[in-house]
């Protein structure tokens, strides 16, 4: 995902659903851009800001509390945009994609990272066992009850999203939102997907 963005040498990048700033920090390390991290969670923004300060790169980052569905920026405000694990948490993925594309200048790169469902029956079966059994148990053993709940939530959440919005639908929605040259790259035996494209004129 980051490769797709830094190759265009952006000056200002918006990182939507930035969480604790993992992607924000990689964008700073691998480009000369100023990066704006945006998240709906104040706690995540505090962690992200602390992580950037720990890196000594706080002059190259800003943080904004807002929703990906309603970005508080004018049209074409950014040279590039990334978003991570976002579309499963919004009520209208199609409208959200249009809103994300709105704030990117024409020709700017847009890229996302998301979990996915393996397409082949063999890997899907193993993925189902892993997400329904291994993740909750591992979460509970390493992080207690809160991480056990996260482990139980994740697999069903991913499956439900792709039942409603298959990958083919998502690719078409990117194009309808005004993104050209959309590339879909399955990762991790189909358990992840990177999608990238370029904002249309």
N, C-alpha and C positions, 0 to 999 in steps of 0.2 A: 504494500500500500504506500509506504513512504517513498519507495523507488519511483512510483508513478508521479509523485508530487515534486520531489526535489530535482528531478531531471529537467523540469521547466524553469528552474531558477527563480522561484517566486520571491517577491519582496515582502508580502504580508500574507500569512496563511491563517485561516480559521479552522480550529480543531474542535469539532462539535462532539458532545458527550465525552469530554476530555478525561473525566474521572481524576485519578491522582497524577495526571500529566505524563503518563508513559510515552504516548505518541508525541505530545508537545515537546518533550525533552529530546526525543530522537530527531524531530524536525529541526530543532535548534542545533543539535550536534552535526547534522548532515547537510545543513544549508546555511545561508546568511540571512534567512528571513526573520522578521519579527512574527511571533506566533501568538494568536489570541485563542486561549483555551476557554471553551464555553461548556457549562454544565448546569443541570437543574438542581444539583445538590450542593448546598453551602459547605457541608463537611468535605466532599470531594474536592471542591475548589480550594479549601484551606490546605488539604494534603498536597494538592498539586502545586500551590504557591510555595509551600515549605520545601517540596522536592526541588523546585527550580532554584530557590534560594540556596539550598544545599549544594547545587551544582555551580553556583556563582554566576548564573546566566539570567538573573531576574530582570536585567535591563532589556532583554530580548523577548520577554513574555508579558502578556496582560491576561487577566482573567475576568470573565463576565458571567454573572448569574442570569440564566435565561433558558428558555425551552427551544429545542431544535425546530419545533413546529412554528415558532414565532420569533424570528431572529430580529434583534433590535438594531439593524444596520440598513443603510440605503442599498439600492440595487448596485451591483458590480463593485462592491467595497473591497473585495479580496482577490488576490492573484491566484489563489488555490484554496481548496477546502478538503479536509478529511473528516470522516465520522466513523465511529467504532461501536458496534453492538447497539445501534440506535433503533432500527426500524421495528424490532420486536416490541418496543415499549411505547410506540405512538399509536393513536387510534386510526390515523389515516396516513399510511405510508406514502401513497401517491402524492397527496398534498404536501407532505413533509419533503419529499424529493424535489418538488417544484420550488418550495421555499428555500431549500439549500442551494439549488442552482441559481436562484434569483440574485444571491449576494456575491456570486463569482463573476468576474469580468469575462467578456467573450474571449475564448482561447485559453482560459484558465483551467488547470487540472482539478478534477474531483476524484476522490478515491475513498473506498470504504473497506472495512474488514468486518466480517460477521461469521458467526457459527453457521453451519449448514447441516443438511441431512445427507449422508452418503447415498449415491444413486443406485449402487449395485446391491443386490439382495444379501450377498455374503457380508460385505462391510457394514451394511445397515443393521444386520442382526447383531454383530459385535458392538457397533456404536450404541444400539438400543440397550444392550446389557451393561455397557460401560456407564452410560448416562443415567440409567435407572437404578443400578446397584452399586457400582464401584464409586461413583462420584459422591453419593450421599454418605456411604460408609467412610470413605477417605476424608471427606469434609468433617464428619463428626469426630473422627479420631484425631485430626490435626487442629481443628478449630472450634470444636464444641458444637453445641446445639444450633447456634446461628449458622455455621457453615454446613451443618447437616441439612438445614432448611434450604439453603442456597443450592446444595447438591440435588435435593429432591425437586426443586423448581426448574432447574436449567433444562433438562432433557425434554419434559413435557412442553415447556415454553417454546423450545426450538421446533419441535414437531408440529405444534399447533400453528405456529407462524407460517411454516411452509405448506401446511394443508390449505391455508387461506391465501397465501401469496407464494406460489411456486417460483423457483428461480427464473423460469422463463418470463413470468409475469413481472418480476422485479427488473429484469433486463429491459423489457419493453417500457416499464414505467420510467426508467432513467431516460430513455430516448424521448418519451412524451414530455418529460420535464425540461427538455431543451439541452440534453447532453449528447454530443456526437462521439463516434468512435468508441462505443462502449465495449469494454473487454471484460469477460468473466473468467476468472481463474480459480478453479477448485484446488483446495489445499488439504493436506492431512487426510488423504484417502477419501476426500469428499466431506470431511467434518468441518471444513472452514471454506470461506470463499472471499476472494478479493475482487472487487469490481472497480473499474476506473474508466474515465472518459474525459472529454474536453467540452467545456461550456460552448454551446453553439453561438454564432453571431446573432 
